[in-house]
């Protein structure tokens, strides 16, 4: 009996390699059940905080407009009672916002008149006329002051149609504002408005007159000659240009 038992033991695997079963662990006996050994504790992270996107006022307004447009498109494509009512409610809300804005705007202008552009550029006809008259009087005063120490040189030729058309405009303008006009002929001719014109090609060459009619503002006391313009000019254009030059006087 000993030999077969020894052979059986020799053929059996090493005890240390046998799976640890409760009937082999005599130290534990029947108290083989134990809590499983837990691994390293996992760190439970708190859920990430959800960031709330804050829209700028411009983005909020654009989002509302897009909502209104989408509601309108939906009502057009599917004109059901619900879709129509949804659009009408949004449209009414938009109207209320616009009305509130307009009333606040008007109220602020009443308290802060310096912000009202209509004071500088009125739209009512009587106010426009009053402002026009005031500016016209101011320009007239400027030109009359300019005419006290400045004159005009007018270069022309008899065969120039623009010269003939511009001559009466220039004469009327000069008489209204007190300018002395020296008419200078390029070909020795004269015009009905300026019968005492003189011929002076040297002056034309010095001023490099290349087109006619040509008009220059002259300050004899300062020995200064300033171009006003070439070609035909209306009385209003003469007023505008000479007023600008009057403001540039040193």
matplotlib code that plots the C-alpha trace (Angstrom):
import matplotlib.pyplot as plt

x = [0.0, 2.9, 4.3, 1.1, 0.6, 4.1, 3.7, 0.4, 2.1, 5.0, 2.7, 0.7, 1.7, 3.5, 1.2, 2.2, 1.0, -2.4, -5.2, -5.9, -9.1, -10.8, -10.3, -6.6, -6.1, -6.1, -5.1, -8.3, -10.5, -14.1, -13.5, -12.4, -14.8, -13.2, -13.9, -12.1, -9.0, -9.9, -7.5, -6.4, -9.3, -10.5, -10.7, -14.2, -14.1, -17.0, -18.9, -17.6, -19.3, -21.5, -20.5, -23.4, -22.8, -23.6, -24.8, -23.9, -26.8, -26.1, -26.2, -29.5, -31.0, -29.8, -31.2, -34.6, -34.7, -33.8, -36.5, -39.0, -37.9, -38.1, -41.6, -42.6, -41.2, -43.0, -46.3, -45.9, -45.0, -47.6, -50.3, -51.9, -53.6, -50.7, -48.0, -49.8, -50.5, -46.8, -45.6, -48.2, -47.1, -43.4, -44.2, -46.2, -43.4, -41.0, -43.3, -43.5, -39.7, -39.4, -42.0, -40.3, -37.0, -38.5, -40.2, -37.0, -35.0, -37.5, -37.6, -33.8, -33.7, -36.1, -33.8, -30.6, -31.1, -27.4, -27.9, -30.7, -29.2, -32.4, -31.3, -28.4, -30.3, -34.0, -36.5, -39.5, -39.8, -40.0, -37.0, -35.0, -35.8, -34.8, -31.5, -30.9, -31.5, -29.1, -26.3, -26.9, -26.6, -23.4, -21.9, -22.9, -21.2, -18.0, -17.9, -18.5, -15.6, -13.4, -14.3, -12.9, -9.3, -9.6, -10.5, -11.2, -9.2, -11.3, -9.4, -11.5, -11.6, -14.3, -14.7, -15.2, -18.9, -18.4, -16.8, -19.8, -22.2, -20.1, -19.6, -23.1, -23.0, -19.7, -20.8, -24.0, -22.1, -19.5, -22.1, -24.0, -21.0, -18.9, -16.0, -14.0, -13.4, -10.4, -11.3, -8.3, -8.7, -6.5, -7.0, -7.6, -11.4, -14.1, -17.4, -20.6, -20.5, -16.8, -16.3, -13.1, -11.3, -7.5, -5.2, -2.4, -0.7, 2.2, -0.1, -1.7, 1.7, 2.8, -0.3, -0.1, -3.6, -4.3, -8.1, -10.7, -12.7, -10.4, -11.0, -8.5, -8.8, -6.3, -5.0, -3.1, -1.9, -0.4, 0.7, -1.1, -3.1, -5.3, -7.0, -10.8, -11.6, -11.8, -14.8, -18.4, -19.4, -22.8, -23.4, -23.9, -20.6, -18.8, -20.3, -19.1, -15.6, -15.0, -16.5, -14.0, -11.1, -12.4, -12.1, -8.5, -7.4, -4.3]
y = [0.0, 2.4, 2.1, 3.1, 5.9, 7.2, 7.0, 8.9, 11.6, 11.7, 12.1, 14.8, 18.4, 20.4, 21.5, 25.1, 25.0, 23.6, 26.2, 27.5, 25.8, 26.1, 22.4, 22.7, 25.7, 24.1, 27.3, 29.0, 26.0, 26.7, 30.5, 30.6, 33.4, 36.8, 40.2, 40.5, 42.7, 45.9, 47.6, 51.3, 53.6, 55.5, 59.3, 60.3, 63.7, 66.1, 66.6, 69.5, 72.8, 73.8, 77.2, 79.4, 81.4, 85.0, 86.7, 90.3, 92.8, 92.7, 88.9, 88.9, 91.3, 89.3, 86.1, 87.7, 89.0, 85.5, 84.1, 86.5, 85.7, 81.9, 82.3, 84.3, 81.8, 79.0, 80.9, 81.4, 77.8, 76.4, 79.1, 77.3, 79.1, 78.2, 79.4, 82.6, 83.3, 82.7, 85.1, 87.8, 87.6, 88.0, 90.8, 92.6, 92.2, 93.7, 96.6, 97.3, 97.3, 99.7, 102.0, 102.0, 102.8, 105.7, 107.2, 106.9, 108.5, 111.4, 111.9, 112.2, 114.7, 116.9, 116.9, 117.1, 119.4, 119.4, 115.8, 116.8, 117.0, 118.6, 121.8, 122.0, 120.6, 121.1, 119.4, 121.7, 124.2, 127.4, 126.3, 125.3, 128.7, 130.5, 128.6, 129.3, 133.0, 133.2, 131.4, 133.6, 136.7, 135.5, 134.7, 138.0, 139.8, 137.7, 138.5, 142.2, 142.2, 140.3, 142.8, 145.7, 144.7, 142.1, 142.3, 139.8, 139.3, 137.8, 136.3, 135.7, 135.7, 137.0, 133.7, 131.8, 130.8, 130.0, 133.4, 135.1, 133.1, 133.6, 137.4, 138.5, 136.1, 137.6, 141.2, 140.7, 138.8, 141.6, 144.3, 142.5, 142.1, 145.1, 143.4, 145.4, 143.3, 143.7, 142.1, 140.9, 139.9, 137.2, 138.4, 142.2, 141.9, 143.1, 141.9, 143.8, 143.4, 144.6, 147.1, 148.5, 145.2, 145.4, 143.0, 141.6, 138.5, 138.9, 138.5, 135.5, 133.9, 134.7, 133.1, 130.2, 130.7, 127.6, 127.6, 130.2, 131.7, 132.0, 133.9, 134.9, 136.6, 139.4, 141.2, 144.2, 145.2, 141.8, 141.2, 137.9, 136.2, 133.1, 131.0, 130.9, 128.6, 127.9, 127.5, 128.6, 129.1, 130.0, 132.7, 130.0, 128.4, 131.7, 132.4, 129.0, 129.2, 132.8, 132.2, 129.3, 131.6, 134.3, 131.9, 131.1, 134.8, 135.2]
z = [0.0, 0.6, -2.9, -4.8, -2.3, -2.9, -6.7, -6.4, -4.4, -6.8, -9.8, -8.2, -8.8, -6.1, -3.4, -3.9, -7.5, -6.6, -6.7, -3.3, -2.4, 1.0, 1.7, 1.3, 3.6, 7.0, 8.7, 7.8, 8.2, 7.7, 8.0, 4.4, 3.3, 3.4, 2.0, -1.4, -1.3, -3.0, -5.3, -5.0, -4.4, -7.4, -7.1, -7.9, -9.7, -9.4, -12.6, -14.6, -14.1, -17.0, -18.3, -19.2, -22.4, -21.9, -25.1, -25.8, -26.3, -30.0, -30.1, -28.1, -30.6, -33.6, -32.0, -31.5, -35.1, -36.3, -34.2, -35.7, -39.2, -38.6, -37.2, -40.2, -42.6, -40.7, -40.8, -44.6, -45.3, -42.9, -42.2, -39.4, -36.5, -34.1, -36.5, -37.3, -33.7, -32.8, -35.4, -34.5, -30.8, -31.7, -34.1, -31.4, -29.0, -31.5, -32.1, -28.3, -28.0, -31.0, -29.5, -26.1, -27.7, -29.7, -26.7, -24.6, -27.5, -27.8, -24.0, -23.8, -26.7, -24.8, -21.8, -23.8, -26.8, -27.6, -28.9, -31.3, -34.8, -36.0, -34.3, -36.8, -39.7, -39.2, -41.5, -41.1, -44.0, -41.9, -39.8, -43.0, -44.5, -41.3, -41.2, -44.9, -44.4, -41.5, -43.4, -46.4, -44.4, -42.8, -46.1, -47.5, -44.6, -45.2, -48.9, -48.3, -45.8, -48.3, -51.0, -49.0, -49.6, -52.4, -56.1, -58.9, -62.1, -65.0, -68.0, -71.1, -74.9, -77.2, -79.1, -75.8, -75.4, -71.7, -71.1, -72.6, -70.4, -67.3, -67.8, -66.7, -63.7, -62.5, -63.0, -61.0, -58.3, -58.1, -57.8, -55.1, -52.9, -53.8, -55.6, -58.2, -61.3, -63.7, -67.0, -68.9, -72.5, -74.0, -77.6, -77.2, -77.4, -75.0, -73.6, -73.2, -69.4, -69.3, -72.1, -70.6, -70.6, -71.0, -72.8, -70.6, -71.9, -69.4, -66.5, -68.1, -68.5, -65.0, -63.6, -66.0, -67.3, -69.5, -69.6, -69.8, -68.4, -65.4, -62.2, -59.5, -56.1, -55.8, -52.6, -53.9, -50.5, -49.9, -53.5, -53.4, -56.2, -55.5, -58.1, -57.6, -60.5, -64.2, -66.5, -66.0, -62.3, -60.9, -58.4, -55.7, -56.6, -56.5, -53.1, -51.8, -53.1, -52.1, -48.6, -48.2, -49.3, -46.9, -44.0, -45.0, -44.9, -42.7]

ax = plt.figure().add_subplot(projection="3d")
ax.plot(x, y, z, "-o")
ax.set_aspect("equal")
plt.show()
